[in-house]
């Protein structure tokens, strides 16, 4: 029951934070008004400024937030015990991740969808714009580097994951096309896309893809190069062509996975118990692991 109790406390805590801290931010700090026109409507161009259904834009942003960085961090943090990792996820999501992303979105919305560096130039000066641009550039460089190395390692170790991941690209492009160009029913198109993704998982298990060494570059290095090329191509296409529909269908994968995990935890807890196997604080750290605090 320990795992189920922890899950319920965390979920309830998020709901409380959303309806208290989140409401204060929305009403008192940012003073949101649902009747205000947004940049996607005022500057609609069919490329980067495109009015989008609430569910699709939610899935898009949800997947962006639940990216490699926030997932890898707590996964590493559990080395010191489940409690530090849990506190990292819970309080970090509320007071750092959510606050940061919420604030950045609102500021951008109120400045024609511009980036933080452009907003800094508007309200401060061009020197600060350059500083912010350098910070954002270096941050994105680190994020992309982590993304490339982690996913490349996954592809190398689990070759059956290659086909499902890459086949998401044509599925996402097709979904974006039928929704935006053919005005297809979003619910039906989404269901077909999600089912297609799970079929691709079955295909991947039958057709694993393994890269060899080329020009002295190991398989992981080759995957990093391929992923960086993909990142460049995806970032230059109109947002509704690939990025938005890809993130949207990925969000449904996350929803399904979380739903199954919740059911699994509940069933396991009531049928025999699902204990927390990791210690709350791990004192037997692997060699070279820095301590959380210096012990006198």
Beta strands, then each sheet from edge to edge (+ up, - down):
end
